[in-house]
Amino acid sequence: MLERAQWYAHAARDVLREYVVEQLGERDAVLIVDETGFVKKGQHSVGVQRQYSGTAGRIENSQIGVFLCYVGRGGSAFIDRELYVPKVWTDDRMRCEAAGIPESVEFATKPQIARSMLERVLDAGVPCGWVTGDGVYGGDRHLRLWLESRDQSFV
């Protein structure tokens, strides 16, 4: 029965976000953007390729996920996630089709993925004082300018 159940990942993400804000929401909360790698052996997992994985500490055959964490005085929780799909994948539509990647999915850099997640969260009215991330995100001029245009503090 469970294998026939429909899973609406975006709806579940939104419900989780609402719950986290109910439990932990505060004006001075921090949104943290970071990524992690999932080391893989094969070539068929969506987005897998030889790339730097912080988890492994080196270039490995891996998938990379970009995550958004909400941190308040009462605790922390992940509230969004996206899989990084490398350009070599998005340029190969047959490979994407075979892997079940919708035709609408286009290449996005990790900072572009972060912006999409932050946009969803901020547009939903999630209270936060700061956005932070490592050099991949803080070093991206476009992301910083976008945050400035929204009067969103960041480090």
C-alpha positions as CSV (number, residue, x, y, z in Angstrom):
1,M,0.0,0.0,0.0
2,L,2.8,2.4,0.9
3,E,4.4,2.0,-2.5
4,R,1.2,3.2,-4.2
5,A,0.9,6.3,-2.0
6,Q,1.5,9.6,-3.6
7,W,4.2,11.8,-2.0
8,Y,4.0,15.5,-2.5
9,A,7.5,16.6,-1.4
10,H,6.9,20.3,-1.9
11,A,3.7,20.3,0.1
12,A,5.4,18.2,2.9
13,R,8.3,20.7,2.9
14,D,5.8,23.6,3.3
15,V,4.0,21.9,6.1
16,L,7.3,21.2,7.9
17,R,8.4,24.8,7.5
18,E,5.1,26.0,9.0
19,Y,5.5,23.6,12.0
20,V,9.1,24.7,12.6
21,V,8.1,28.4,12.5
22,E,5.3,27.6,15.0
23,Q,7.7,25.9,17.3
24,L,10.9,27.9,16.9
25,G,10.0,31.1,15.0
26,E,11.5,34.3,16.2
27,R,12.5,37.6,14.7
28,D,16.3,37.1,15.4
29,A,16.5,33.5,14.0
30,V,19.2,32.6,11.6
31,L,18.8,30.8,8.2
32,I,21.9,28.7,7.4
33,V,22.6,27.6,3.9
34,D,25.0,24.7,3.5
35,E,25.6,21.6,1.3
36,T,26.6,18.1,2.0
37,G,27.7,15.3,-0.3
38,F,26.4,11.7,-0.6
39,V,29.2,9.4,-1.9
40,K,27.9,7.0,-4.5
41,K,29.3,4.0,-6.4
42,G,27.3,4.0,-9.6
43,Q,26.4,6.6,-12.3
44,H,22.6,6.3,-12.2
45,S,21.6,8.3,-9.1
46,V,20.3,11.7,-10.2
47,G,23.1,14.3,-10.2
48,V,25.9,11.9,-9.5
49,Q,29.4,12.8,-10.8
50,R,33.0,13.1,-9.7
51,Q,32.8,16.4,-7.7
52,Y,34.1,17.8,-4.5
53,S,32.3,16.4,-1.5
54,G,32.8,18.0,1.9
55,T,31.6,14.8,3.4
56,A,34.5,12.9,1.9
57,G,36.9,15.8,2.0
58,R,37.9,15.3,-1.6
59,I,36.7,14.8,-5.1
60,E,34.5,11.7,-5.1
61,N,31.7,10.2,-7.1
62,S,28.8,11.8,-5.3
63,Q,25.5,13.7,-5.2
64,I,25.4,17.1,-3.6
65,G,22.4,18.4,-1.6
66,V,21.9,22.1,-0.7
67,F,20.1,22.5,2.6
68,L,18.5,25.4,4.5
69,C,18.4,25.2,8.3
70,Y,16.3,27.4,10.6
71,V,18.0,28.2,14.0
72,G,16.3,29.9,16.9
73,R,16.9,30.1,20.6
74,G,14.7,27.0,21.1
75,G,16.4,24.8,18.6
76,S,17.1,24.2,14.9
77,A,15.6,22.3,12.0
78,F,16.0,21.8,8.3
79,I,13.2,23.6,6.4
80,D,14.3,23.2,2.8
81,R,16.5,21.2,0.5
82,E,17.3,20.8,-3.2
83,L,19.5,18.4,-5.1
84,Y,22.3,20.0,-7.1
85,V,22.0,18.7,-10.7
86,P,25.3,19.3,-12.5
87,K,25.3,20.9,-16.0
88,V,26.6,17.7,-17.5
89,W,23.3,16.2,-16.4
90,T,20.9,19.0,-17.5
91,D,22.7,19.2,-20.9
92,D,21.8,15.5,-21.5
93,R,18.0,15.5,-21.8
94,M,17.9,11.7,-22.5
95,R,19.8,11.0,-19.3
96,C,17.4,13.3,-17.4
97,E,14.4,11.6,-18.9
98,A,15.7,8.2,-18.0
99,A,16.3,9.4,-14.4
100,G,12.8,10.9,-14.1
101,I,14.0,14.5,-14.0
102,P,11.3,16.8,-15.3
103,E,12.0,18.7,-18.5
104,S,11.5,22.0,-16.6
105,V,14.6,21.3,-14.5
106,E,17.5,23.5,-15.7
107,F,21.0,23.9,-14.5
108,A,21.4,26.1,-11.4
109,T,24.5,26.8,-9.4
110,K,24.5,26.1,-5.7
111,P,24.1,29.8,-4.9
112,Q,21.1,30.0,-7.3
113,I,19.6,27.0,-5.5
114,A,20.2,28.8,-2.2
115,R,18.4,31.9,-3.5
116,S,15.4,29.8,-4.6
117,M,15.1,28.3,-1.2
118,L,15.6,31.6,0.6
119,E,13.0,33.2,-1.7
120,R,10.5,30.6,-0.8
121,V,11.1,31.0,2.9
122,L,11.2,34.8,2.9
123,D,8.1,35.1,0.7
124,A,6.3,32.8,3.1
125,G,7.0,35.3,5.9
126,V,9.3,33.2,7.9
127,P,10.8,35.4,10.6
128,C,14.6,35.7,10.6
129,G,17.2,38.2,11.4
130,W,20.2,36.8,9.5
131,V,21.2,34.6,6.6
132,T,24.5,32.8,6.7
133,G,26.5,30.3,4.7
134,D,30.0,29.3,3.9
135,G,32.2,30.9,1.1
136,V,30.3,29.2,-1.7
137,Y,27.3,31.3,-0.8
138,G,28.9,34.3,0.8
139,G,31.3,34.7,-2.1
140,D,28.5,34.9,-4.6
141,R,28.0,38.5,-5.6
142,H,24.5,37.9,-7.1
143,L,23.2,36.2,-4.0
144,R,24.6,39.0,-1.8
145,L,23.0,41.7,-4.0
146,W,19.7,39.9,-3.9
147,L,19.8,39.7,-0.1
148,E,20.6,43.4,0.0
149,S,17.7,44.2,-2.3
150,R,15.4,42.5,0.2
151,D,17.0,44.4,3.2
152,Q,18.0,41.0,4.5
153,S,21.0,40.9,6.9
154,F,23.6,38.3,6.0
155,V,27.1,37.2,7.1
